[in-house]
């Protein structure tokens, strides 16, 4: 089914959608910003608070972890030697 939209109906759809968009955005303005109170500094409220005692930051004791080692077993060493000493691929 083929639908034809004529130039007149297209203009009507665009006009109606512009009216709807304008109606939706009618109250979206910056009038609310005029009624916000200016920023007030409140540093005076903190003057009556006594100073905190100084915190002693001690260095932590560093414990060195045990480090493992990688050792080659005799079986692995013999396999590596066999591969390296092979004369041709058939011997491997």
C-alpha positions in Angstrom: 0.0 0.0 0.0 1.4 3.3 -1.1 0.8 6.4 1.0 1.1 9.8 -0.6 1.8 12.9 1.6 1.0 16.0 -0.3 2.8 19.3 0.1 -0.2 20.8 1.9 -0.5 17.9 4.4 3.2 18.0 5.0 3.1 21.7 5.9 0.1 21.0 8.2 2.0 18.3 10.0 5.1 20.5 10.5 3.0 23.4 11.7 1.1 21.3 14.2 4.3 19.7 15.5 5.9 23.2 15.9 2.8 24.3 17.9 3.0 21.3 20.1 6.7 21.8 20.7 6.1 25.4 21.6 3.3 24.5 24.0 5.5 22.0 25.7 8.4 24.4 26.2 6.2 27.4 27.1 7.2 27.5 30.8 10.9 26.5 30.3 12.5 29.8 31.0 14.9 31.3 33.5 12.5 33.2 35.7 13.2 30.8 38.6 16.8 31.9 38.7 15.9 35.4 39.7 14.5 34.2 43.1 17.6 32.3 44.2 19.2 33.9 47.3 22.8 35.0 46.8 25.5 32.8 48.3 26.3 33.5 51.9 29.6 32.7 53.5 29.3 30.6 56.6 32.9 30.7 57.8 31.8 32.5 61.0 30.0 29.3 62.2 33.2 27.4 62.3 35.1 29.9 64.4 33.8 28.4 67.7 35.0 24.9 66.9 38.3 24.1 68.8 41.3 22.9 66.8 41.8 19.1 66.6 44.9 17.5 68.1 47.8 16.8 65.8 47.8 13.3 64.3 51.1 11.5 64.5 51.6 9.5 61.3 53.9 6.7 62.0 55.7 4.9 59.2 54.4 1.4 58.8 56.7 -1.6 59.4 57.6 -3.1 56.0 57.8 -6.9 56.0 59.6 -8.3 53.0 57.6 -11.2 51.5 59.3 -14.5 50.7 60.2 -14.6 47.1 60.0 -18.0 45.4 62.5 -19.2 42.9 62.1 -21.2 39.7 64.3 -24.2 39.5 64.7 -26.6 36.6 64.1 -30.2 37.5 66.4 -33.0 36.2 63.6 -34.3 33.9 63.1 -30.9 32.3 66.9 -30.4 31.8 67.2 -33.8 30.1 64.4 -33.0 27.7 65.9 -29.7 26.8 69.3 -31.3 26.2 67.8 -34.1 24.0 66.0 -31.5 21.9 69.1 -29.3 21.6 71.4 -32.2 20.8 69.2 -33.7 18.1 70.7 -33.7 14.7 67.5 -33.8 12.6 63.8 -33.5 13.2 63.3 -37.2 13.0 65.4 -37.7 16.2 63.2 -35.4 18.2 
